Amino acid sequence: MLNLAPGHKPPFRQQIIDALASKPAVETWPIERLRPYERNSRRHSAEQIEQIAASIRQWGWTMPILAADDGMVLAGHGRLAAGKLLGFIEVPVIVARGWTDQQKRAYVIADNRLPDASDWDDEMLRLELADLVEGGFEISLTGITEDELSRLSVGVGELEQMPELPDGDRSPFRDMTFVLYGDQFGIVERAIAKATKPRDPDNPNRSPQGNALATICAEYLGRVS
């Protein structure tokens, strides 16, 4: 890392080259030499490990694991678990040599926490996902869920391809808008998440949220009627 004091002139070309040359090289280690940090505060579910494994199958091992000299993993716990799941014998590793114990422990938190502070450009994400869906790419490999696709209105074009209706007939599809205040949004969001089921090919409504809300309302009507 190049740290410049306030008012310090930028380093010369050779200083930059020397700094880049000093970056740690990627090494190949036996996967059994690596061990997870026992106090890692970030957890990976079995489903997420499967997703990471699917990503490695699709694109290969694109990011090395960061580990201390003794094999303790500082970044890449999910990749390590996915590598074991896939039967890897060796994996690419960058070794954090010369780091203090505090630096190692702090980095484990920073590596997991700093990406959470970033925001998504929903419009740009919508455009990218729509192009991938149109091209037939398996979106689940990106980690984007069907609920997120629906929220971004990606892949809902099927609703627009309705059969032509005779004059005077009403479309079977309806839009409803709700204004939620305070805790109401969280309540509705959790209820819809619990009621959401996998898409049914025989159901003409392709909106997971719409089907979930209809299920919730049907259950409520059954109780009060």
Contacts in CASP RR format, 6 or more apart in sequence:
PFRMAT RR
TARGET T0000
AUTHOR 0000-0000-0000
METHOD contacts of the structure
MODEL  1
MLNLAPGHKPPFRQQIIDALASKPAVETWPIERLRPYERNSRRHSAEQIE
QIAASIRQWGWTMPILAADDGMVLAGHGRLAAGKLLGFIEVPVIVARGWT
DQQKRAYVIADNRLPDASDWDDEMLRLELADLVEGGFEISLTGITEDELS
RLSVGVGELEQMPELPDGDRSPFRDMTFVLYGDQFGIVERAIAKATKPRD
PDNPNRSPQGNALATICAEYLGRVS
2 11 0 8 1.000
2 16 0 8 1.000
2 19 0 8 1.000
4 10 0 8 1.000
4 11 0 8 1.000
11 19 0 8 1.000
24 94 0 8 1.000
24 95 0 8 1.000
24 96 0 8 1.000
24 97 0 8 1.000
25 94 0 8 1.000
26 64 0 8 1.000
26 92 0 8 1.000
26 93 0 8 1.000
26 94 0 8 1.000
27 92 0 8 1.000
27 93 0 8 1.000
27 94 0 8 1.000
27 95 0 8 1.000
28 90 0 8 1.000
28 91 0 8 1.000
28 92 0 8 1.000
28 93 0 8 1.000
29 67 0 8 1.000
29 71 0 8 1.000
29 90 0 8 1.000
29 91 0 8 1.000
29 93 0 8 1.000
30 89 0 8 1.000
30 90 0 8 1.000
31 80 0 8 1.000
31 83 0 8 1.000
31 84 0 8 1.000
31 87 0 8 1.000
31 88 0 8 1.000
31 89 0 8 1.000
31 90 0 8 1.000
31 91 0 8 1.000
33 71 0 8 1.000
34 65 0 8 1.000
34 67 0 8 1.000
34 71 0 8 1.000
34 73 0 8 1.000
34 80 0 8 1.000
34 91 0 8 1.000
34 93 0 8 1.000
35 71 0 8 1.000
35 72 0 8 1.000
35 73 0 8 1.000
36 72 0 8 1.000
36 73 0 8 1.000
36 77 0 8 1.000
36 80 0 8 1.000
37 72 0 8 1.000
37 73 0 8 1.000
37 74 0 8 1.000
37 77 0 8 1.000
37 108 0 8 1.000
39 105 0 8 1.000
39 108 0 8 1.000
40 73 0 8 1.000
40 77 0 8 1.000
40 108 0 8 1.000
40 112 0 8 1.000
41 108 0 8 1.000
41 109 0 8 1.000
41 112 0 8 1.000
42 77 0 8 1.000
42 112 0 8 1.000
44 52 0 8 1.000
44 77 0 8 1.000
44 78 0 8 1.000
44 81 0 8 1.000
48 78 0 8 1.000
49 78 0 8 1.000
49 81 0 8 1.000
49 82 0 8 1.000
49 85 0 8 1.000
50 82 0 8 1.000
50 85 0 8 1.000
51 140 0 8 1.000
51 141 0 8 1.000
51 143 0 8 1.000
52 78 0 8 1.000
52 79 0 8 1.000
52 81 0 8 1.000
52 82 0 8 1.000
53 82 0 8 1.000
53 83 0 8 1.000
53 85 0 8 1.000
53 86 0 8 1.000
54 140 0 8 1.000
54 141 0 8 1.000
55 82 0 8 1.000
55 141 0 8 1.000
56 79 0 8 1.000
56 82 0 8 1.000
56 83 0 8 1.000
56 86 0 8 1.000
57 86 0 8 1.000
58 141 0 8 1.000
61 79 0 8 1.000
61 91 0 8 1.000
61 92 0 8 1.000
63 76 0 8 1.000
63 79 0 8 1.000
64 91 0 8 1.000
64 92 0 8 1.000
64 93 0 8 1.000
64 94 0 8 1.000
65 73 0 8 1.000
65 75 0 8 1.000
65 76 0 8 1.000
65 79 0 8 1.000
65 80 0 8 1.000
65 91 0 8 1.000
65 92 0 8 1.000
65 93 0 8 1.000
65 94 0 8 1.000
66 73 0 8 1.000
66 74 0 8 1.000
66 75 0 8 1.000
66 76 0 8 1.000
66 93 0 8 1.000
66 94 0 8 1.000
66 96 0 8 1.000
66 107 0 8 1.000
66 111 0 8 1.000
67 73 0 8 1.000
67 74 0 8 1.000
67 93 0 8 1.000
67 94 0 8 1.000
67 95 0 8 1.000
67 96 0 8 1.000
68 74 0 8 1.000
68 95 0 8 1.000
68 96 0 8 1.000
68 99 0 8 1.000
68 104 0 8 1.000
69 95 0 8 1.000
69 96 0 8 1.000
69 97 0 8 1.000
69 98 0 8 1.000
72 104 0 8 1.000
73 80 0 8 1.000
74 96 0 8 1.000
74 104 0 8 1.000
74 107 0 8 1.000
74 108 0 8 1.000
74 111 0 8 1.000
75 107 0 8 1.000
75 108 0 8 1.000
75 111 0 8 1.000
76 111 0 8 1.000
79 91 0 8 1.000
80 91 0 8 1.000
83 91 0 8 1.000
96 103 0 8 1.000
96 104 0 8 1.000
96 107 0 8 1.000
99 107 0 8 1.000
122 152 0 8 1.000
125 152 0 8 1.000
126 152 0 8 1.000
126 153 0 8 1.000
126 154 0 8 1.000
129 139 0 8 1.000
129 142 0 8 1.000
129 144 0 8 1.000
129 149 0 8 1.000
129 152 0 8 1.000
129 154 0 8 1.000
130 154 0 8 1.000
130 155 0 8 1.000
132 139 0 8 1.000
132 142 0 8 1.000
133 139 0 8 1.000
133 149 0 8 1.000
133 154 0 8 1.000
133 155 0 8 1.000
139 149 0 8 1.000
146 199 0 8 1.000
146 208 0 8 1.000
147 193 0 8 1.000
147 196 0 8 1.000
147 208 0 8 1.000
147 209 0 8 1.000
149 155 0 8 1.000
150 156 0 8 1.000
150 207 0 8 1.000
150 208 0 8 1.000
150 209 0 8 1.000
156 206 0 8 1.000
156 207 0 8 1.000
158 206 0 8 1.000
159 173 0 8 1.000
159 206 0 8 1.000
159 207 0 8 1.000
162 171 0 8 1.000
162 172 0 8 1.000
162 173 0 8 1.000
165 171 0 8 1.000
172 204 0 8 1.000
173 205 0 8 1.000
178 188 0 8 1.000
180 186 0 8 1.000
180 188 0 8 1.000
191 212 0 8 1.000
191 216 0 8 1.000
192 209 0 8 1.000
192 212 0 8 1.000
192 213 0 8 1.000
192 216 0 8 1.000
193 212 0 8 1.000
195 212 0 8 1.000
195 213 0 8 1.000
195 215 0 8 1.000
195 216 0 8 1.000
196 208 0 8 1.000
196 209 0 8 1.000
196 211 0 8 1.000
196 212 0 8 1.000
197 208 0 8 1.000
197 211 0 8 1.000
197 212 0 8 1.000
197 215 0 8 1.000
199 206 0 8 1.000
199 208 0 8 1.000
200 211 0 8 1.000
203 211 0 8 1.000
205 211 0 8 1.000
205 214 0 8 1.000
END
